[in-house]
């Protein structure tokens, strides 16, 4: 692949993989917690949480990116604290691209995991609770093993969405070669110059190959887990 792709193209692919990996990994615990809360808990503000989770799906990505810039930029209320206390800068950095991708992919992850949790028979959890198991133990020993396929599906959806994220990313971190230029940004940059269609098409083919590979891996892992659960 390194000979087929040019250095700039390979750099964009490697950066996209890194951004998508960290966006998926760091958002997974929050996605699992949020999905469980929406599926099983009853609390004041539950509808508001549901709206907030799904808001990135209906907002224009550029709006999401601009809101991130306002909040996490160096002059923003959150960004200034991170910069002053920890020396962490997210705007115009690859870490900011990971944050933007994670936020845009979060609704897809939560929805997939939530559907998996809602498919678990509550009576199984109630039976474990009557035997003296705590809520955490019930979740770890009963719910979690049954929803692993849903977690895998949610993670793959989030990874694929993060790989293709463009609007929020380019608004929040710009399109800096080697730092924030992911595959979608690189494709956009190639299409702005004469003769760049060839490079753009190569990146399109790589994107399609990665997406198909991720879906195949997700299906394989989900089936393996389902077979183990049914056989146990």
C-alpha positions in Angstrom: 0.0 0.0 0.0 2.9 2.3 0.7 4.0 2.0 -2.9 0.6 2.4 -4.4 -0.2 5.5 -2.3 1.9 8.6 -2.2 3.4 9.8 1.1 0.8 12.4 1.6 -2.0 9.9 0.9 -0.5 7.3 3.2 -0.1 9.9 5.9 -3.8 10.7 5.7 -4.8 7.1 5.9 -2.6 6.5 8.9 -3.9 9.6 10.7 -7.5 8.6 9.9 -6.9 5.1 11.4 -5.4 6.6 14.5 -8.1 9.2 15.0 -10.9 6.6 14.5 -9.2 4.1 16.8 -8.9 6.6 19.7 -12.3 8.1 19.0 -13.9 4.7 19.3 -11.9 3.4 22.2 -12.3 6.5 24.4 -16.0 6.9 23.7 -16.9 3.2 24.3 -17.1 3.3 28.1 -19.3 6.4 27.9 -21.4 4.9 25.2 -21.9 1.7 27.2 -22.9 3.7 30.3 -25.2 6.0 28.4 -26.9 3.1 26.5 -27.5 1.2 29.8 -29.0 4.4 31.4 -31.4 5.0 28.5 -32.4 1.3 28.3 -32.8 0.4 31.9 -32.9 3.5 34.2 -35.8 5.7 34.9 -34.8 9.2 36.0 -35.6 12.9 35.6 -34.1 14.2 32.5 -33.9 10.9 30.7 -35.6 12.4 27.6 -33.1 15.3 27.7 -30.2 12.9 27.7 -31.7 11.0 24.8 -32.0 14.3 22.8 -28.5 15.3 23.6 -27.1 11.9 22.6 -28.8 12.0 19.2 -28.3 15.8 18.6 -25.1 15.3 16.5 -27.2 13.2 14.0 -29.5 16.0 13.2 -27.3 19.0 13.6 -25.2 20.0 10.5 -21.7 18.7 11.2 -20.3 22.2 10.6 -22.4 23.5 13.5 -21.1 20.7 15.8 -17.6 21.6 14.8 -18.2 25.3 15.5 -19.7 24.5 18.9 -16.6 22.4 19.7 -14.4 25.3 18.6 -16.3 27.6 20.9 -16.1 25.3 23.9 -12.8 23.5 23.4 -10.8 26.2 21.6 -8.0 27.9 23.6 -10.3 30.8 24.5 -13.2 28.5 25.2 -14.5 27.7 28.7 -13.3 24.1 28.6 -10.3 24.5 26.3 -8.8 27.3 28.3 -9.0 25.2 31.5 -7.4 22.2 29.7 -4.7 24.4 28.3 -3.9 26.3 31.6 -4.0 23.3 34.0 -2.8 20.4 31.8 -1.2 21.9 28.7 -3.7 20.1 26.5 -4.7 21.8 23.3 -7.5 20.2 21.2 -8.2 22.8 18.5 -6.2 22.3 15.3 -4.6 19.1 16.7 -5.2 15.4 15.8 -6.6 14.9 19.3 -9.3 17.5 18.5 -10.1 15.5 15.3 -10.5 12.4 17.6 -12.9 14.3 19.8 -15.0 15.6 16.9 -15.1 12.1 15.4 -16.1 10.6 18.7 -19.0 13.1 19.2 -20.3 12.5 15.7 -20.1 8.7 16.0 -21.4 8.6 19.6 -25.2 8.4 18.7 -24.6 5.3 16.4 -22.6 3.5 19.1 -25.2 4.3 21.8 -28.1 3.2 19.7 -26.6 -0.2 18.7 -25.7 -1.0 22.3 -29.0 0.3 23.7 -30.9 -2.0 21.3 -28.8 -5.0 22.5 -29.5 -4.2 26.1 -33.2 -3.8 25.5 -33.2 -7.3 23.8 -32.0 -8.9 27.1 -34.8 -10.3 29.1 -35.1 -8.2 32.3 -36.2 -11.4 34.1 -32.7 -12.7 33.8 -31.4 -9.6 35.6 -34.1 -9.8 38.2 -33.4 -13.4 38.9 -29.7 -12.6 39.6 -30.7 -9.7 41.8 -33.0 -11.9 43.9 -30.0 -14.1 44.6 -28.2 -11.2 46.2 -26.1 -9.9 43.3 -25.5 -6.1 43.3 -26.4 -4.0 40.2 -22.8 -4.0 39.1 -22.5 -7.7 39.4 -25.7 -8.3 37.6 -24.5 -6.1 34.7 -21.1 -7.7 34.6 -22.1 -11.3 34.9 -25.5 -11.4 33.2 -26.1 -8.4 30.9 -22.6 -7.7 29.6 -21.9 -11.2 28.1 -25.3 -11.1 26.3 -24.7 -7.7 24.7 -21.2 -8.2 23.4 -22.4 -8.5 19.8 -24.2 -5.2 20.2 -21.1 -3.6 21.6 -19.0 -4.9 18.7 -21.6 -3.6 16.2 -21.7 -0.2 18.0 -17.9 0.0 18.0 -17.6 -0.8 14.3 -20.3 1.7 13.4 -18.5 4.3 15.4 -15.2 3.5 13.8 -16.6 3.6 10.3 -18.4 6.9 11.1 -15.2 8.4 12.5 -13.3 7.3 9.4 -15.7 9.3 7.3 -16.2 12.3 9.4 -15.5 15.6 7.6 -17.6 18.6 8.5 -17.1 18.8 12.2 -13.5 17.8 11.9 -12.5 20.4 9.3 -14.3 23.1 11.2 -12.7 22.3 14.6 -9.2 21.3 13.6 -8.9 22.6 10.0 -7.1 20.7 7.3 -3.4 20.7 8.2 -1.3 18.2 6.3 0.3 15.7 8.6 -1.6 16.9 11.7 -5.3 17.0 11.0 -5.7 16.0 7.4 -7.7 12.8 7.5 -8.8 10.8 4.5 -12.0 12.9 3.9 -10.1 16.1 4.2 -7.4 14.8 1.9 -10.0 13.8 -0.7 -11.5 17.3 -0.5 -8.0 18.9 -0.8 -7.2 16.7 -3.9 -10.4 17.7 -5.6 -9.5 21.4 -5.2 -6.5 21.2 -7.5 -6.3 20.3 -11.2 -5.3 16.6 -11.7 -6.0 15.7 -8.1 -8.8 13.3 -9.1 -6.4 10.3 -9.2 -5.2 10.8 -5.7 -8.8 11.3 -4.5 -9.9 8.1 -6.2 -7.1 6.1 -4.5 -8.2 7.4 -1.2 -11.8 6.6 -2.0 -10.9 3.0 -2.8 -8.9 2.7 0.5 -11.9 4.1 2.4 -14.2 1.6 0.9 -11.8 -1.3 1.5 -11.4 -0.3 5.2 -15.2 0.0 5.7 -15.9 -3.4 4.1 -13.1 -5.0 6.1 -14.5 -3.5 9.3 -18.0 -4.8 8.6 -16.7 -8.3 7.8 -14.7 -8.3 11.0 -17.7 -7.1 13.0 -19.9 -9.8 11.5 -17.3 -12.5 12.2 -16.8 -11.5 15.8 -20.5 -11.1 16.5 -21.2 -14.6 15.2 -18.3 -16.1 17.2 -19.6 -14.5 20.4 -23.2 -15.5 19.7 -22.1 -19.1 19.1 -20.1 -19.1 22.4 -23.1 -17.7 24.3 -25.6 -20.2 22.8 -23.2 -23.1 23.5 -22.5 -22.1 27.1 
